[in-house]
Amino acid sequence: MDWQRARTDEKKNERKEAIYQAAFSLFKKQGYQKVSFNAIALEAGFTKSNMYRYFSSKEEIFLNIFSALFESWHQDCTARLQLLEENAPLDQFADVWVASYLDHPQFLDLTPILFLSLESNSSFEQLLEFKQQSLTLLYQLAVSITEVYPDVQGEKAFSFLTLSFAATANYWAAQSQQNEALTKIYQLEQFQMLKPDFEKSLKTSIEIIIRGIQAGG
């Protein structure tokens, strides 16, 4: 597609959305490291010079996409947590937490990339802005967690978030990034017990993390 120069905010937003869609598709298919700024431009139907009207790098594109997906998941997750009673059973909390992820598969797809690749390639300015935005959302999540479990507050709530996000990234990567050979291996009876199960594994981990934090006093 040959995009002409956008002259209104609506058109500019359309251009950005086209870039986001192209970038997300490439990140999911090829991984972060193998995708270039030029490849995103080509996928979106832009020239490189036109792309620079909207973004300065693939890191900036990724952070914009991830931030939007993070905020969408955050809003959904906090709304679900607010429906839980104080000191709700751990399995109920884990069910709600994991269900919120499963309803946001695009956020899950990019989470392993953020943890494993992106942060070592971004500029200080890009990371600072992203971290500041993320910190606001994480603080709100921490408050929602404390409302369910009053003994999980402050640093404890942030410890839960750090550990649970790491588990989420690892479990989702293990399940979603299998090649054909590995898929066939897990189909063999002797290896089925090793087959990644994101939902089951994350629920178990969430319960263990909360229980451990509570036991820590």
RAPECOR-V732342 format. One line per field, one symbol per residue. phi: phi as a letter, one per 40 degrees, with the letter a starting at -180 (. if undefined). psi: psi as a letter, one per 30 degrees, with the letter a starting at -180 (. if undefined). A space follows every 10 residues. Layout:
BEGIN
phi->???
psi->???
END
This chain:
BEGIN
phi->.cccccbbcc cccccccccd ccccdccccb gccccbdccc dcccgbcccc cccbacaccc cdccccdccc cccdcccccc ccccccfcdc ccdccccccc cccbcccccc dccdccbccc bccdcccccc cccccccccc cdccccccbd cbbfcccccd cccccccccc ccccccbccc ccdcdcccdc bccccdbdcc ccdccccccc ccccccg
psi->kjklkkflee eeeeeeeeee eeeeeeeeef leefkleeee eeefglleee effelflfee eeeeeeeeee eeeeeeeeee effklkhlke eeeeeeeeee efgieeeeef eeeeefeeff flleeeeeee eeeeeeeeee eeeeeefejf gilbeeeeee eeeeeeeeee eeeeefhkle eeeeeffkef geffkkjeee eeeeeeeeee eeeeff.
END
